[in-house]
Amino acid sequence: MSKRTGYVSLIGKPNAGKSSLTNAILGTKLSIVTHKPQTTRKSVLGIYTDEENQMIFLDTPGILEVKYELHKTMMGYVASAVADADIVTLIVDVSRFTTLDEYFNLEFLEDLKKINKTRILVLNKIDLFEDVKKVLPIIEAFNDLKMFKEIIPMSASKTANIEAFLEAVKEYLPEGEFLYDPELLSTQNQRFFVSEIIREQIFKCYQDELPYSSEVVVTDFKERKNGKWFIQAEILVERQSQKGIIIGAKGEKLKFVAEKARHEIETHLQQPIYLEIFVKVRENWRSSEQFLRTLGYQ
């Protein structure tokens, strides 16, 4: 039987469950997940391979209103993922759905409809409904648009209906040889995942605007044959006052974040590490296109 290979973009509003779906499909934590919106800032590539199919998933930032140069770059990742995809998967959080025109900008749906791609709709978080039948009017509303090949109710966090989604994707994959080694789960390097793990802890441990005003840069990564690997990172913030909040009284808050991150990184790398984290102020970094490039945003 011939092989099938293709790119599958995962798009949707912030907190719709794109990263949770990516992790559930791959059976590992590839994308960071928090309860706060806009956690994902760059596209995360995840590769699922079985005997006959290779699906290359592109987990993207949540669709949002652009306020900073950073947001513009994030939306660029969404546009690129859609352009590169063979299959576009739109993910909707059913627990927040009211009507089509309230949940989505209808212009967005019209633009999506014009794209000459196979479109699949995932209605996520059905586990939050006491009565699953509540999803039926939502299915009907999207059915009326006549733009989706498949509509799949799902709970990514509970891994419910994941197999049904994968089977649907396989139906529309183009024929072609695998593009990546079947053992590979991602093409992103370990520095990327380390920085994401530290950033995840910032989202979990701090409130309000601070997680959105911060970025993490891995400045040193030494793999050692004997002893712990050495990793050094910087947390960038926009104001001096934010630096004080990150560090906390007597440095206790930063120590707590570093310890939580170290444990997660060691689990990810399967390797003991020594982690150093510093905090630096870089005013208005989110608004500087040139500086964003130095941070790896393209």
Secondary structure, DSSP 8 states (H G I E B T S, - for coil): ---EEEEEEEEESTTSSHHHHHHHHHTS--S---SSS----S-EEEEEE-SSEEEEEEE--------SHHHHHHHHHHHHHHHH-SEEEEEEEGGG---HHHHS-HHHHHHHHHS-SEEEEEEE-GGG-SSGGGGHHHHHHHHTT---SEEEE-BTTTTBTHHHHHHHHHHH--B---SS-TT---SS-HHHHHHHHHHHHHHHH--TTGGGG-EEEEEEEE--SSS-EEEEEEEEESSHHHHHHHH-GGGHHHHHHHHHHHHHHHHHHTS-EEEEEEEEE-TTGGG-HHHHHHTT--
